[in-house]
């Protein structure tokens, strides 16, 4: 058995036998399910009812707000004098009211557009103010149309409401909200890759630092080349990560199959729901869940899982080379902080690009470019795959990723072989540059 194989076996066994690794492998899926259940429960809780006082001197909105009473908002009309206004302001301070909506009396309705006030103790939410503005704007618009002797009922009937039906080229009708599902899946896999790179990359760095500070590495490199030791650590840790992900994937697929069985869903990719049944199902919670899970099965799950493994390996190898070289250059984790920021920055940039660019335009220029750049492609490309990516873009992206890895690992090995035996001196960027030239 080769020396690298022995190092890989040693690192792999050391990681998988670790108690924290075993516990988190089986506990993490339960934690995700528990967090999702908690978020769902909290979102289902009814918010406290807000009481809003209204003083309408114009008399235009006598019934407008009561007709628009929201589930968590109660509008209370008051015909107030100056003294009463002081009382309402005191009530606002004492939190009896969320605030006071003051509508002054004016000669022309157009003057109301910039004179209505909302008096509150705390800043109201943007959504709440937008709701108030929409109610007032509709009423003023209606009055303006009536003054212009235009039939508001005719205008209302003439207003068209368009709902575009999304269909696939195969002729199947897409479920409303499918893009949100794709965003969620792509974002989840991209975020997992970032977390895996950081977690397992730090494991490689800590392993190197531990062997260096314990002087074990001096014995090891007497019979092993520094490059072999570095590659053995990187590959061994990556295999542990792949094993952990495989277990998570099996648990996730098991839960999905259980969900399809529970809802009575035909998970076959060719299964179709008749239009009449589809329309009825959309009105029911169970039917909606059924359609969403069916659409999940219709996504390229195999491509997503295979690409996840490929991009995880490529991204992990690339970044772990940096982590290993940093671990060899420093004597403690505290000293490593100055070098970690440039490594983590591309990962954070990739997540931001994914959520703010890929979501809005997955086939746009920015999304395509950053899915090709090796430092960001593992995350950005995984966010694009659920929307459909041409095979040639995948091929170029993967080729660039692994080519860059080979190029980076060559430079990282130079830092590793020099820094692994350096003690008692905090390295600088200038020192690292010198080591590259040795």
DAHU-V289803 format. One record per residue. N is the residue number from 1. RES is the residue in three letters. PHI is phi in degrees with one decimal (none if undefined). OMEGA is omega as a letter, one per 30 degrees, with the letter a starting at -180 (none if undefined). D_LAST is the distance of its C-alpha to the last C-alpha in Angstrom with 2 decimals. Layout:
N,RES,PHI,OMEGA,D_LAST  N,RES,PHI,OMEGA,D_LAST
This chain:
1,UNK,none,a,31.33  2,UNK,-68.5,a,27.58  3,UNK,-65.0,l,25.10  4,UNK,-62.1,l,24.20  5,UNK,-62.4,l,27.98  6,UNK,-64.1,l,28.54  7,UNK,-67.0,l,25.98  8,UNK,-61.1,l,27.57  9,UNK,-61.4,a,31.01  10,UNK,-63.3,a,30.18  11,UNK,-66.0,a,28.80  12,UNK,-63.7,a,31.72  13,UNK,-63.5,a,34.36  14,UNK,-62.7,a,33.02  15,UNK,-75.3,a,33.25  16,UNK,-73.8,l,36.64  17,UNK,-87.1,l,38.26  18,UNK,-67.4,a,37.42  19,UNK,-60.9,a,40.75  20,UNK,-64.3,l,39.55  21,UNK,-64.8,a,38.23  22,UNK,-65.1,a,41.63  23,UNK,-63.2,a,43.63  24,UNK,-69.8,l,41.83  25,UNK,-61.0,a,41.94  26,UNK,-96.3,a,45.72  27,UNK,-85.7,a,46.33  28,UNK,-58.7,l,44.34  29,UNK,-58.7,l,46.78  30,UNK,-66.5,l,49.68  31,UNK,-65.1,l,48.08  32,UNK,-62.1,l,47.66  33,UNK,-63.8,l,51.27  34,UNK,-63.8,l,52.46  35,UNK,-65.6,l,50.72  36,UNK,-61.7,l,52.17  37,UNK,-65.5,l,55.59  38,UNK,-65.6,l,55.37  39,UNK,-62.6,l,54.45  40,UNK,-63.2,l,57.32  41,UNK,-66.7,a,59.71  42,UNK,-64.8,l,58.79  43,UNK,-69.5,a,59.17  44,UNK,-82.9,l,62.61  45,UNK,-70.1,a,63.87  46,UNK,-79.2,l,66.28  47,UNK,-73.7,l,65.37  48,UNK,-66.0,a,67.86  49,UNK,-67.5,l,70.56  50,UNK,-93.5,l,70.26  51,UNK,-107.0,a,73.49  52,UNK,-117.7,l,73.54  53,UNK,-84.2,a,76.54  54,UNK,-126.5,l,77.76  55,UNK,-117.6,a,80.04  56,UNK,-109.2,l,81.20  57,UNK,-75.8,a,83.46  58,UNK,-76.4,a,83.36  59,UNK,73.8,a,84.96  60,UNK,-84.9,a,82.88  61,UNK,-117.9,a,80.87  62,UNK,-61.1,a,83.64  63,UNK,-119.9,a,82.67  64,UNK,-62.2,a,79.34  65,UNK,-78.5,l,77.14  66,UNK,-66.5,l,79.33  67,UNK,-70.3,a,79.14  68,UNK,-101.3,a,75.36  69,UNK,-52.6,l,75.03  70,UNK,-83.2,a,71.74  71,UNK,-62.9,a,71.25  72,UNK,-114.0,a,69.69  73,UNK,-133.5,l,71.36  74,UNK,-118.7,l,74.95  75,UNK,-97.1,a,76.43  76,UNK,-120.7,a,79.34  77,UNK,-82.8,l,81.56  78,UNK,-135.6,l,83.05  79,UNK,-97.3,a,85.60  80,UNK,-106.4,l,84.50  81,UNK,-93.9,l,85.90  82,UNK,-59.8,l,83.75  83,UNK,-66.1,a,84.50  84,UNK,-66.2,l,83.47  85,UNK,-61.3,l,80.21  86,UNK,-62.3,l,79.50  87,UNK,-64.3,l,80.32  88,UNK,-64.1,l,77.90  89,UNK,-61.8,l,75.16  90,UNK,-65.3,l,75.85  91,UNK,-66.3,l,75.71  92,UNK,-64.0,l,72.34  93,UNK,-61.5,l,71.11  94,UNK,-83.0,l,72.53  95,UNK,66.7,l,70.85  96,UNK,-72.8,l,74.19  97,UNK,-124.7,l,73.10  98,UNK,-69.2,l,69.73  99,UNK,176.9,l,70.88  100,UNK,-119.6,l,73.69  101,UNK,-94.4,a,73.83  102,UNK,-105.3,l,76.03  103,UNK,-114.7,a,77.59  104,UNK,-75.7,l,79.74  105,UNK,-89.5,a,82.87  106,UNK,-135.7,a,82.47  107,UNK,-76.2,a,84.70  108,UNK,-120.5,a,82.32  109,UNK,-60.7,a,79.98  110,UNK,-62.7,l,77.24  111,UNK,-69.8,a,77.06  112,UNK,-70.3,a,76.06  113,UNK,-58.2,a,72.68  114,UNK,-123.3,a,71.20  115,UNK,-118.7,l,73.59  116,UNK,-76.6,a,73.21  117,UNK,-120.2,l,71.53  118,UNK,-121.6,a,70.01  119,UNK,-99.3,a,70.25  120,UNK,-146.3,l,68.18  121,UNK,-78.1,l,66.74  122,UNK,-119.5,l,63.29  123,UNK,-68.1,l,61.43  124,UNK,-73.4,l,62.65  125,UNK,-70.6,l,60.39  126,UNK,-62.5,a,59.67  127,UNK,-63.1,a,61.32  128,UNK,-65.5,l,64.48  129,UNK,-65.3,l,64.87  130,UNK,-63.7,l,64.31  131,UNK,-63.9,l,67.09  132,UNK,-60.7,a,69.45  133,UNK,-63.5,a,68.68  134,UNK,-67.7,l,69.31  135,UNK,-62.6,a,72.70  136,UNK,-66.3,a,73.79  137,UNK,-64.3,l,72.58  138,UNK,-62.7,a,74.51  139,UNK,-65.9,a,77.70  140,UNK,-65.3,l,77.48  141,UNK,-62.2,l,76.74  142,UNK,-61.1,l,79.77  143,UNK,-63.5,l,81.99  144,UNK,-63.5,l,80.81  145,UNK,-66.9,l,81.64  146,UNK,-66.3,l,85.09  147,UNK,-65.1,l,85.79  148,UNK,-83.8,l,84.92  149,UNK,59.3,l,87.49  150,UNK,-106.6,a,84.97  151,UNK,-74.6,a,85.59  152,UNK,-66.8,a,82.70  153,UNK,-67.1,l,83.71  154,UNK,-65.0,l,83.55  155,UNK,-63.8,l,80.17  156,UNK,-63.4,l,78.88  157,UNK,-67.9,a,80.18  158,UNK,-77.5,a,78.62  159,UNK,-69.0,a,75.14  160,UNK,-98.8,l,73.05  161,UNK,-113.2,a,70.58  162,UNK,-108.0,l,68.01  163,UNK,-126.7,a,66.02  164,UNK,-74.7,l,63.80  165,UNK,-87.4,l,63.65  166,UNK,-83.9,l,60.20  167,UNK,-129.4,l,60.47  168,UNK,-90.6,l,58.08  169,UNK,-64.8,l,58.26  170,UNK,-76.4,l,59.68  171,UNK,102.4,a,62.69  172,UNK,-79.1,l,61.99  173,UNK,-87.5,a,62.50  174,UNK,-81.5,l,59.52  175,UNK,-78.6,l,60.07  176,UNK,-60.6,a,59.92  177,UNK,96.4,a,56.78  178,UNK,-63.2,l,54.69  179,UNK,-60.3,l,52.00  180,UNK,-63.5,l,51.76  181,UNK,-64.3,l,51.24  182,UNK,-63.4,l,48.42  183,UNK,-61.8,a,46.77  184,UNK,-64.0,a,47.10  185,UNK,-68.0,l,45.67  186,UNK,-61.7,l,42.75  187,UNK,-63.7,a,42.00  188,UNK,-64.6,a,42.24  189,UNK,-68.3,l,39.82  190,UNK,-63.3,l,37.33  191,UNK,-67.0,l,37.56  192,UNK,-63.2,l,37.21  193,UNK,-61.5,l,33.94  194,UNK,-60.2,a,32.58  195,UNK,-65.0,l,33.86  196,UNK,-64.2,l,32.52  197,UNK,-60.8,a,29.00  198,UNK,-67.3,a,29.10  199,UNK,-65.8,a,30.88  200,UNK,-75.3,l,28.93  201,UNK,-63.4,l,25.56  202,UNK,-65.0,l,26.40  203,UNK,-62.6,l,27.48  204,UNK,-62.9,a,24.07  205,UNK,-62.8,l,22.42  206,UNK,-64.8,l,25.13  207,UNK,-63.8,l,24.79  208,UNK,-65.9,a,21.09  209,UNK,-62.9,a,21.92  210,UNK,-62.8,l,24.98  211,UNK,-67.7,a,23.31  212,UNK,-71.8,a,20.63  213,UNK,-69.8,l,23.37  214,UNK,-85.2,a,25.64  215,UNK,62.4,l,23.06  216,UNK,-68.2,a,24.06  217,UNK,-62.7,l,20.55  218,UNK,-64.9,l,19.92  219,UNK,-77.4,a,22.75  220,UNK,-63.9,a,21.89  221,UNK,-76.6,l,18.39  222,UNK,-70.1,l,20.01  223,UNK,-126.0,a,21.59  224,UNK,-131.6,l,19.69  225,UNK,-73.0,l,16.25  226,UNK,-54.3,a,14.57  227,UNK,-64.1,l,14.97  228,UNK,-63.8,l,18.60  229,UNK,-64.9,a,19.26  230,UNK,-65.4,a,18.16  231,UNK,-66.4,l,20.22  232,UNK,-62.5,l,23.07  233,UNK,-65.2,a,23.35  234,UNK,-64.4,a,23.36  235,UNK,-69.0,l,25.91  236,UNK,-61.0,l,28.05  237,UNK,-68.9,l,28.46  238,UNK,-66.3,l,29.21  239,UNK,-64.8,l,31.92  240,UNK,-63.9,l,33.46  241,UNK,-65.3,l,33.54  242,UNK,-65.0,l,35.18  243,UNK,-60.3,l,37.72  244,UNK,-63.7,l,38.56  245,UNK,-63.8,l,39.02  246,UNK,-59.8,l,41.18  247,UNK,-62.6,l,43.43  248,UNK,-63.3,a,43.73  249,UNK,-64.6,l,44.58  250,UNK,-63.5,l,47.26  251,UNK,-63.3,a,48.74  252,UNK,-63.9,l,48.70  253,UNK,-65.6,l,50.40  254,UNK,-62.1,l,52.89  255,UNK,-65.1,l,53.78  256,UNK,-67.4,l,54.14  257,UNK,-63.4,l,56.42  258,UNK,-62.1,l,58.40  259,UNK,-67.0,l,58.77  260,UNK,-65.4,l,60.00  261,UNK,-66.9,a,62.45  262,UNK,-64.5,a,63.66  263,UNK,-86.8,l,64.33  264,UNK,68.5,a,65.76  265,UNK,-103.0,l,63.38  266,UNK,-83.1,a,63.11  267,UNK,-84.4,l,59.32  268,UNK,-64.2,a,59.57  269,UNK,-58.9,a,57.60  270,UNK,-89.7,a,60.77  271,UNK,-67.5,l,63.05  272,UNK,-124.4,l,64.73  273,UNK,-99.3,l,66.82  274,UNK,-56.5,a,70.03  275,UNK,-55.0,a,70.29  276,UNK,-64.8,l,73.30  277,UNK,-66.9,l,71.65  278,UNK,-61.5,a,68.42  279,UNK,-64.8,l,70.33  280,UNK,-68.9,a,72.09  281,UNK,-65.9,a,68.95  282,UNK,-63.9,a,67.20  283,UNK,-89.5,a,69.82  284,UNK,-120.5,a,69.07  285,UNK,-63.9,l,66.10  286,UNK,-62.3,l,66.08  287,UNK,-65.2,l,66.27  288,UNK,-63.9,l,63.38  289,UNK,-60.6,l,61.20  290,UNK,-61.3,a,62.31  291,UNK,-67.1,l,61.27  292,UNK,-63.3,a,57.87  293,UNK,-67.2,l,57.07  294,UNK,-64.0,l,58.32  295,UNK,-65.8,l,56.07  296,UNK,-60.5,l,53.12  297,UNK,-67.8,a,53.98  298,UNK,-78.4,l,54.26  299,UNK,-70.7,l,50.70  300,UNK,-72.8,a,48.04  301,UNK,-62.5,a,47.18  302,UNK,-60.8,l,45.57  303,UNK,-62.6,a,43.28  304,UNK,-62.5,a,42.38  305,UNK,-68.9,l,41.58  306,UNK,-64.4,l,39.58  307,UNK,-65.1,l,37.55  308,UNK,-60.5,l,37.05  309,UNK,-63.9,a,35.50  310,UNK,-62.8,a,33.35  311,UNK,-71.8,l,32.12  312,UNK,-64.6,l,31.68  313,UNK,-63.3,a,29.44  314,UNK,-63.7,l,27.43  315,UNK,-65.9,l,27.21  316,UNK,-65.7,l,26.53  317,UNK,-58.8,a,23.67  318,UNK,-61.8,a,22.12  319,UNK,-76.1,l,22.53  320,UNK,-67.3,l,21.93  321,UNK,-62.6,l,18.33  322,UNK,-64.3,a,18.02  323,UNK,-61.7,a,20.14  324,UNK,-65.9,l,18.23  325,UNK,-68.0,l,14.87  326,UNK,-67.0,l,16.96  327,UNK,-60.7,l,18.70  328,UNK,-73.6,a,15.62  329,UNK,-82.7,a,14.50  330,UNK,-111.6,l,18.04  331,UNK,-103.2,a,20.64  332,UNK,-152.4,l,23.72  333,UNK,-64.9,l,25.09  334,UNK,-61.5,a,26.20  335,UNK,-70.7,a,22.70  336,UNK,-80.9,a,21.88  337,UNK,-60.9,a,24.60  338,UNK,-67.2,a,22.74  339,UNK,-96.9,a,20.31  340,UNK,-78.0,a,23.16  341,UNK,-58.3,l,25.24  342,UNK,-62.7,l,23.10  343,UNK,-79.2,a,23.12  344,UNK,-75.3,a,26.86  345,UNK,-55.7,l,27.92  346,UNK,-61.1,l,27.80  347,UNK,-66.3,l,29.82  348,UNK,-64.6,l,32.40  349,UNK,-60.2,a,32.58  350,UNK,-63.4,l,33.26  351,UNK,-64.9,l,36.08  352,UNK,-64.0,l,37.67  353,UNK,-62.9,a,37.54  354,UNK,-61.4,a,39.04  355,UNK,-79.6,a,41.92  356,UNK,-104.9,a,42.73  357,UNK,-116.0,a,42.07  358,UNK,-62.5,a,42.24  359,UNK,-60.5,a,45.43  360,UNK,-82.7,a,47.21  361,UNK,-151.1,a,45.91  362,UNK,-64.9,l,43.97  363,UNK,-105.2,a,44.01  364,UNK,-72.5,a,43.16  365,UNK,-61.6,a,40.36  366,UNK,-62.7,a,38.30  367,UNK,-61.6,a,38.69  368,UNK,-67.5,a,37.73  369,UNK,-63.0,a,34.63  370,UNK,-73.6,l,33.20  371,UNK,-81.4,l,34.11  372,UNK,-101.2,a,31.77  373,UNK,-66.6,a,28.73  374,UNK,-58.1,a,26.59  375,UNK,-72.1,a,26.00  376,UNK,-118.5,a,29.79  377,UNK,-61.9,a,31.37  378,UNK,-57.7,a,31.85  379,UNK,-88.9,a,34.18  380,UNK,-65.7,a,35.79  381,UNK,-66.4,l,36.53  382,UNK,-64.2,l,38.09  383,UNK,-75.8,a,40.37  384,UNK,-86.5,a,41.39  385,UNK,-56.0,l,42.15  386,UNK,-59.6,l,45.53  387,UNK,-86.0,a,46.73  388,UNK,100.1,a,45.94  389,UNK,-128.2,l,42.84  390,UNK,-57.4,a,42.96  391,UNK,-62.3,a,41.25  392,UNK,-69.9,l,39.13  393,UNK,-68.8,l,37.62  394,UNK,-61.8,a,36.78  395,UNK,-63.1,l,35.25  396,UNK,-64.5,a,33.05  397,UNK,-62.1,a,31.99  398,UNK,-67.5,l,31.07  399,UNK,-61.9,l,29.24  400,UNK,-63.8,a,27.12  401,UNK,-62.7,a,26.48  402,UNK,-76.2,l,25.20  403,UNK,-66.0,l,23.24  404,UNK,-64.3,l,21.44  405,UNK,-59.7,l,20.88  406,UNK,-62.2,l,19.14  407,UNK,-67.8,a,16.92  408,UNK,-69.5,a,16.19  409,UNK,-65.0,l,15.73  410,UNK,-66.7,l,12.94  411,UNK,-70.3,a,10.99  412,UNK,-63.2,l,12.50  413,UNK,-63.6,l,11.48  414,UNK,-65.4,l,7.72  415,UNK,-66.7,a,9.15  416,UNK,-63.2,a,11.74  417,UNK,-69.9,l,10.18  418,UNK,-85.2,a,8.47  419,UNK,-73.7,a,11.54  420,UNK,-63.8,a,14.14  421,UNK,-112.6,l,14.36  422,UNK,-94.3,a,14.11  423,UNK,-129.5,l,17.72  424,UNK,76.4,a,19.96  425,UNK,-136.7,l,17.95  426,UNK,-76.4,a,18.39  427,UNK,-74.8,l,15.23  428,UNK,-117.5,l,15.76  429,UNK,-61.2,l,14.79  430,UNK,-66.3,l,13.03  431,UNK,-63.4,l,10.92  432,UNK,-61.7,l,10.18  433,UNK,-65.2,l,9.21  434,UNK,-66.2,l,6.65  435,UNK,-62.5,l,5.25  436,UNK,-65.1,a,5.64  437,UNK,-89.6,l,3.84  438,UNK,-66.5,none,0.00
